[in-house]
């Protein structure tokens, strides 16, 4: 996908910009992150005593198979995949550790779910085994280019060379997109995708909480 190289180009441009002029002698910091965007890292550089820029990536994946009671109709196989590439600007308006942050994120997050029949059904006198009923799958994706706003506490370029940051914000991802597919007798159920998408239309902002450990180099 061309979007990822485009975002990475923006990140590299921001960091190269920091290496020009008076910033060439300044230090930079590496950060290890964990939070609702996943687990990953960042590289940060100071442009000004009140302005820092950073670029990073976070990832996480989780799958869960929910096996229902023996007399239930379906089992559920669900998965979550987080994949984010970010370009951020931090503004410290008071010159201390408090900051306001903004930027763009390549949002590759996806949620998947598959309903797997486990009981035979009788329809019109005919009995259909679970494999004849088929499976119903849904995939939820989001707008790939996502604006971000947040506020935090922590500045890798003031005080100790080692420390911790915390940040709270939101990714404005737009309404989720739902793709549904099914086979067997459940195939007509895939037409419910637009309704499911409408039911999720409220979920336009993804909450972000990030805890970071940083180390300033040089």
Residue, then its C-alpha position, 0 to 999 in steps of 0.5 A: x500500500x502506497x500510504x505507508x511509504x508516504x507517511x514514513x516519508x513525512x516522518x523522515x522529512x520532519x526528522x531531517x529538518x531537525x538536523x539543519x541549522x541550530x538543531x544539529x548539535x541538539x540531542x535526540x531521544x528514543x522512547x518505548x511505548x505501550x498503550x491503546x495504540x499497541x506496543x512500539x517505539x519513537x524517535x524524538x528530536x527538539x526543534x525549539x525549547x518549546x517544540x519537539x517532533x517525533x516519529x514512531x510505530x506501534x503494533x499489537x495483535x490478539x485473537x480469541x476463540x469463544x466456545x459457547x455452551x454445547x447447546x448454543x448455536x454458534x462459536x465465535x472466533x474474533x481478532x484484533x490487529x493494531x498497526x499505527x505509524x505516527x508523525x507528531x509535534x509536541x508543543x510545551x506552551x509553558x516551557x515545562x513538562x506539560x504538552x499539547x500534541x498533534x499529528x497524523x497516524x497511518x491507521x491500519x487497525x482491524x477487527x475481525x469476527x467469524x461466527x461458526x455454526x455448531x448445531x444442525x438446523x431443520x428447515x422445511x423438513x430438511x436437516x442441514x449440518x453445520x458445514x452446510x450452513x456455512x460461516x459468517x465473517x465480518x471485518x471492521x477497518x478505519x480511515x487509513x490517514x487519521x488526525x490525532x490530538x492529545x495532551x500529555x506530561x513529560x519532556x525528554x529534553x528537560x531534566x533527567x536524561x531518563x524518564x517517563x511520559x504519559x499522554x491522553x488523546x484521540x485518533x479521529x478515524x471517521x466512521x468504521x467500514x464493515x465488510x461482511x462475507x458468508x458461504x453456505x446457507x448463511x450467504x444472504x446474511x452478508x447483505x447485513x453489512x451496511x446495517x452493521x456499519x450504520x450501527x457502528x457509525x458513532x465510533x468516530x474517535x479512538x481513545x488513546x492512552x500511552x505510557x512511555x519510557x524515554x532515554x535522551x542521547x547526547 
